[in-house]
């Protein structure tokens, strides 16, 4: 009788292909962000029917689990399950999307974001697989860049965030931060996304600022109400702009003044 039970149990595991890890082996992993100050993240884990399964969710939808949405308590790390059963359909993790948010002011609108991600597959070619250190930590890298511009009739300065993939040697690529792992690699492991902030900020729109000692000056354009305000070769007439703390400045980021009036 004991042999029959063992045989049935083994057959059940093989038919499901998910959720039957060895006894004591975890079916989850930990995501840890390594971000600059004033950065935070949201995360979305996306599941699809596991390999070999013929079931599907109503409407052919995937299944998603969110972490750190605005209505949730913020958690510094996320524990992500590899397998879930939804509507009697065994599902496996397929993709993890990470929203990287940088904060540059006190208001909720004083922030900008970009994305990183990693894929999770049953199998991958070795050259496409992320690696783990002996202590079970896998890292992938990115560099985020602030770009600044002015908006509105008072020319408030805002910043936009762009994040690009970076390798361990610091070489920055054109695509967003990304890596990939297999389902077999991840149980009990830690995945860390390391984000470096670019040393220099840059104008978000070309030919609108002029670089000077201490930073950048905003071209006036036709007048202060000119929202595009391209320089068009006029590198003598500049405007003030407002920082998020309401200071009125003429140079960014080296502003040390607090002017009271527009020119």
N, C-alpha and C positions, 0 to 999 in steps of 0.2 A: 504493500500500500504506500509505503514511504517513497519508493522509486516512482510510482505512478504520479504522486503529488509533485515530486521534483521535475518529472518530465513535463507535466502540464504547466508548471510555473515557467520553465525554460521556454516552452513553446509560446506562451503568452508574451514573454519579453521579446522574442524574436519577431512576432507578428506586429507588435506595436512599434517597435524601433525607437520609441521614446519613453522616457520616464522610468526605465528599468536599469538604471545605473547600478553598479556593484553596491552591495550593502555598505552604508557609511560614506559613500562618495557623493559629494554635494552636486546638486543640479542647478547651481547658480554661480555667479561671479560678481565681483565688486568693481564699480566704476569710481575712479577718484580723479577730480580735476586738479590740475596744478596751474593756477591762473594768476595773472597780475592782481594787485590790489584793486578793489572796486569792480571786479568782474564776478559774474555768477552764471549759472547755467540752468537750463531746463533740459529734460531728456525724454525721448519717446522710444520705447522698445516695440518693435513691429514683428508680429508672428504670422506665419503662413502654415497651412497644413503640412505636417511632417512628411519627410520622404517616404514614399510607398503608400501614403494614405490617399483614398479616393473620396473622402468626405470634403465638405466645404461649408463655409458659413453662409447664412441666408444672403442672397444677392452677390455671392462671390467675394465678400469683403474680407480684408485681413483683420487681425485683432491687435489692438494697441494698448499699451500700458504707459501712462505718463508719470513723470517725476518732476517735482518742483514747479508745477504750474502756479500762476499767481494766487490761486485760492487755496494752495497747499502750504503746509509748514515747510520751510526750506531745510533741506538736508544736505550736508556737505558731501556725502557719498551716497551712492545708489547701489542697492543689492538687486541684481537683475536675474530673473529666472530664465533658464534655457528652454523649458518646456511648459506648456499649459494645455489644459483640455477645456475647450469652449464649445458649447452646444454638442457635447459628445464627440467632438472632433479633436484628436490629438494634434497639437500644433507645436512648432519649433521656432525659436528665435531666428529671424531672417535679416534684420537690419536695426541699427541703433542710430538715431538722429539726435545730435546735441546742439542746442541753441545756445550760443555764447553771447552773453550780454555784457557790454561795457557801460559803466555809469560815469557821467561827467558833470552832474549837477544834482541839486537836492530834489527837484520835481520828478514825478514819474516819467514825464516826457523827455527828461534829460538823459537819454540812454540810446544806444544803438546796438544792433546785433548782427551776427552772421552765423554760419553753421559749420559744423564738423560732423563726421559720421564714420561708422565702420560696419562692414558687412559680416554676416555670420552664415556659413554654408556647411552642408554635410561634408563636402570635400572641396579642396582647392589645390591647385598646383603649388608646389613648394615655394616658387618664386613670388607668389602672390600672398603668402601667409605671413602675418605678423609673428614675431618671435617673443619668447618669454625668457626672463633671466632664471637663474637657478632657484631664486626665492619666489618664483611664480608671478613676477610682475612684467607685464607687457606695456611698452610705451609707444605712443606716436605723438607727433609734434606739429606745431603750427606757429605762425607769426601773425599777429593782428596789428593793423595799421589804422591810426586815427586820421581822418581827412576832415578839414574844417571848411565851413562856408557861412554866409550870412543869409538870414531869411526875414521877411516882413519889412514893413515901413520903418521900423526902428533898427533894422539890421542887427538882430540878435545873432550871436555866434552859436552855431550848433556843430556837432561832430558826428561823422558817419564812420562806422566800423567795417573793415574788410579783413577777413582772415584767410591766409593761404597755407598750404601744406609746406612743411619744412622737414628736412631730414636731420638725423642726429648730428651731422656736421655743420648745420646752420644754413644749408642751401635752400632757398625759398623757391617753390614751384608756382605755377599759375593757378592750379586747382585748389579747392578747399582741403583742409586737413582730412585725411582718410587712411584707413587701413582695413584689413580683413583677417578673420580668424575662422577656424573650423569649430563645429560644435564640440568635437572631442578635445580641443585645446583648452576650452574655457572653464570647465568645472573647478571650483575652488580657487580660481586665479584672480588677479587684479589687473584691470586695464586702466592705465593712467594717460590722460591727455595733457601734455605739457604745452602751454601757450606762452610765447614770449611777445612782449610789446615792442614794436619797432621804435627805435630811439628818436626818430624824427617824425613829426606830423607833417602833413602836406595839404595844400589846397585841394578841395574836392573838385573844383572846376578850373580848367586852365584859363590863363589870361584874365584873372580877376584879382590877384594879389601880386605884390612885388616884394621880393626878398630884400631886406635891409639889415643892418646890424641890429641884433636883438630879436629878429623874427621877420614878420610879414606885415605889409601895409595894404589896406583894402582900397582898390581903385574906386574913384568916385563915380565914374560913368557919366551919363548926361546930367544927373542931379541926384539928390539923396533918395528920391522916390524910384529911381531906376533899379529894379530888382535884379536885372542881369548884370549891369555895371561892369562890362568888359573894359579892359584897359585900352585896347586899340592904340597902343603906342603912347598914351598919355601917362607918363610916369612921374608927374608932378602934383596932380590933384588927387588927394586921398580923402576918404571919409572916416569918421569914427564908427565904432560898432559897440554893441552892448554884450557884456559877458553874462553868464547865467546868474551871477550875483549882483547884477544891475550896474556894475562898474562900466563907465564909458571910456573906451580905450582907443588908441591909434595904432598900436603894434600888438600882434599876437605871435608867440605866447609871452613875449617879454613886456607885458603891460605893467607899468608901475604908476600909472596916473589914474585920475578919476575926474574926467572932464564933465562939466555940467551941461554943456549945450552942444548941439550938432553944429557943424560948420555952416 
